[in-house]
Amino acid sequence: MPMGDVQKLRELCRNDSLLNIRNQENSEAFKAFVCLILPAVVRKLHFRNSRCYKPVSDFVTIPDEAFRLLILENNFEKWEKYDSDGRKSNLAKRTSTKYAPSDKSTNWAGNVKALARYNSYYMMIRDRRLLVEQQDLENEIKETFQ
């Protein structure tokens, strides 16, 4: 069972509010993001070997975290349409991602809006990581993994 609140993370995605994921009131959504989303971007083995000994900020770079938030935001609607077994349904196949020009296109990363959003994520993460409450939250996550 992953730590955090997956429903709260989904709510942030639905409301286009992922820029607030590191706000104190969204700490449970951030925990879910750390457990479910970050391991894929920093390699699962590296994540598994670091999570008990280091705060997230010590082994996940700001660009990696920002990129993963962008991927989550870009693909959320499509992923929500997968069937209950995690298979791509016909509806998911016909759903385009947020920043792609069409449902057939995979060329979304060069989209000007996607690049601007990535930069917003980067700056938010850079600034929030410096706050004491964020460092406390990351230490809490580390201790939970221990």
C-alpha positions in Angstrom: 0.0 0.0 0.0 1.6 3.3 -1.0 1.9 6.1 1.5 0.0 9.3 0.8 -3.4 10.0 -0.7 -3.7 9.0 -4.3 -7.2 10.5 -4.5 -5.7 13.9 -3.4 -3.1 13.6 -6.1 -5.7 12.8 -8.7 -7.7 15.8 -7.5 -4.7 18.1 -8.0 -4.3 16.7 -11.5 -8.0 17.2 -12.4 -8.0 20.7 -11.1 -4.8 21.6 -12.9 -3.2 22.4 -9.5 0.0 20.4 -9.6 2.0 23.6 -9.0 0.6 23.4 -5.4 1.8 19.8 -4.8 4.5 21.0 -2.4 2.1 23.2 -0.4 1.7 22.0 3.2 -2.0 21.3 2.7 -1.1 18.8 -0.1 1.5 16.9 1.7 -0.5 13.6 1.4 -0.7 14.1 -2.4 3.1 14.8 -2.5 3.7 11.6 -0.6 1.7 9.7 -3.2 3.6 11.4 -6.0 6.9 10.4 -4.3 5.8 6.7 -3.9 4.1 6.2 -7.2 5.5 8.6 -9.8 9.1 9.5 -8.9 10.6 5.9 -8.9 10.1 5.6 -12.6 12.1 8.8 -13.4 15.0 8.2 -11.0 15.2 4.4 -11.7 13.5 2.1 -9.3 16.7 0.6 -8.0 18.2 4.0 -7.2 15.0 5.1 -5.6 14.8 1.9 -3.5 18.4 2.2 -2.4 18.1 5.9 -1.4 14.6 6.4 0.0 15.4 5.1 3.5 18.6 7.1 3.9 18.2 10.4 2.1 15.4 13.0 1.8 13.9 13.1 -1.7 15.8 16.3 -2.5 19.1 14.6 -2.0 18.5 11.9 -4.7 15.9 13.4 -7.0 17.1 16.4 -9.0 14.9 19.4 -9.5 14.8 18.8 -13.3 13.7 15.2 -12.8 11.0 16.1 -10.4 9.8 19.0 -12.6 9.8 16.7 -15.7 7.8 14.0 -13.9 5.2 16.5 -12.8 5.0 17.7 -16.5 4.6 14.1 -17.6 1.9 13.4 -15.0 0.0 16.6 -16.1 0.4 15.9 -19.8 -0.8 12.3 -19.6 -3.3 12.3 -16.7 -6.5 12.5 -18.7 -5.4 9.7 -21.0 -4.3 7.5 -18.1 -7.6 8.0 -16.3 -9.3 6.4 -19.3 -7.3 3.1 -19.0 -9.5 0.2 -17.9 -9.4 -1.2 -14.4 -6.7 -3.6 -15.3 -4.4 -0.8 -16.5 -4.9 -1.6 -20.2 -5.4 1.1 -22.8 -9.1 1.2 -23.6 -10.5 2.5 -26.9 -11.4 5.7 -25.2 -7.8 6.1 -24.0 -6.5 5.5 -27.5 -8.7 8.3 -28.8 -7.7 10.8 -26.0 -4.9 13.2 -26.8 -2.5 14.2 -24.1 -2.7 17.8 -22.8 0.2 19.2 -24.8 0.0 17.0 -27.9 -1.5 18.5 -31.0 -3.6 15.3 -31.6 -4.3 11.8 -30.2 -1.9 10.3 -32.7 1.0 12.7 -31.9 3.8 12.0 -29.4 5.4 15.3 -30.2 4.4 17.2 -27.1 7.7 18.0 -25.3 8.6 20.8 -27.7 5.2 22.5 -27.2 5.8 26.1 -26.0 3.1 25.7 -23.3 4.7 22.5 -22.1 8.1 24.2 -21.9 6.6 27.1 -19.9 4.9 24.8 -17.5 8.1 22.8 -17.0 9.9 26.1 -16.1 7.1 26.9 -13.7 7.4 23.5 -12.0 11.2 23.9 -11.9 11.0 27.3 -10.1 8.3 26.1 -7.7 10.3 23.1 -6.7 13.6 25.1 -6.4 11.9 27.6 -4.1 9.8 25.1 -2.0 12.7 22.7 -1.3 14.3 25.5 0.7 11.4 25.8 3.2 11.8 24.1 6.6 8.3 22.5 6.4 9.3 20.8 3.1 12.5 19.5 4.6 10.5 18.2 7.5 8.1 16.5 5.1 10.9 14.9 3.2 12.4 13.6 6.4 9.1 12.2 7.4 8.8 10.4 4.1 12.3 9.0 4.6 11.5 7.8 8.1 8.3 6.2 6.9 10.3 4.2 4.3 12.7 3.1 7.1 
